[in-house]
Amino acid sequence: MVAPGGPAYAAACTTSSHCYGEVYYYSSSQLWGINQGLNVSCLGPVSSPSSNFVTQEMWLLTANSSSAYWVEEGMAYGNPQGSKRYFFWADSRPNGGGYHEHDLTISANLKQTYDDYIQWNGSGWVVKRDGSTLGTSTRNPGQSHYAEAGEELTVNSGPAAGKSTYLYRQMSYNGSWTAGWGGSITVDSPPYGGWMSKPYSADFYSNCSFAAVTGDEPTFESFTDANAGAAVTKVVSDLAVANGGAAPEAVTYVKTTRQAAADLTSQSNVDSDQPVYLATFTGKFTGKAAKKPHGSPVPQGTTMTAAIDPATGRITDWGIEDKAANLAALGPVRHVTK
């Protein structure tokens, strides 16, 4: 829903059918890494930020470019962080790992070029920004031939505008970087866009001159151990509903640290290790809030996990899979039931 005078849309963007504007790159030879200079000039607000999101990002399909395996990195606005911009990275690996998203700095700056990398290190895919390692996707098969960069929307009126500049690729392990992707452009209208300088940079945009209607705003508050049960239950209930499930009847959680929680759930390396509450709950979930490459299957599973920072009340990491996490391995387990 946009202000009067908004554009007519060719696509219908929803949480069940995401819209994309992207540059594609395919190589018959193996890709060992991709790189872009990400410059976002507009991102958000979106209507119903408890369920909708917009992103500017890049994706790398792994496991011989299987559509179900990938690593991605970028900037987003909306779910699961509400009316905030934030950096994130995520991966999907149905070989026992499921889909896992790692949300990073809140209120990411606009109109600044960030140097983003996804690169194979011999045992996993390392995710970097401006030379700093944000995380590592482990147990994710190393063969890759296909990459994308651009914009993803779950709502037509989602404002976003960004440039994928300095597109580079690494064609040998620890080898030199080659400029240009040389692929094709696709847009769902929205997003719109195209090449700025083929094959080195492209831009994509949606609605940045129009006002989005907000509402359904989630709230996040710090909490203590004494009220952790109620706080954790509220956060995971919103997350479950945003991913096609019902608010859980029962939630199990444990107090731990962020890296220990990631070791147990996603088996990923993350970039901080503050105290978190790791919660798990079961149901039937479809990853409507999952960021994913164009054409890839929507993550699904019977178990969701969420790591929540009590200092902010916000989710730091969340995932969908079919394997139950053994929270008892991290400490005393607590239970909340309706």
Secondary structure, 3 states (H helix, E strand, C coil): CECCCCCCCCCCCCCCCCEEEEEEEECCCCCCEEEEEEEEEEECCCCCCCCCEEEEEEEEECCCCCCCCEEEEEEEEECCCCCCEEEEEEEEECCCCEEEEEEEEECCCCCCEEEEEEEECCCEEEEEECCEEEEEEECCCCCCCEEEEEEEECCCCCCEEEEEEEEEEECCCCCCEEECCCCCEEECCCCEEEEEECCCEEEEEECCCCCECCCCCCCCCCCCHHHHHHHHHHHHHHHHHHCCCCCCCEEEEEEEEHHHHHHHHCCCEECCCCEEEEEEEEEEEECCCCCCCCCCCCCEEEEEEEEEECCCCEEEEEEEECCCCCHHHCCCCEEEEC
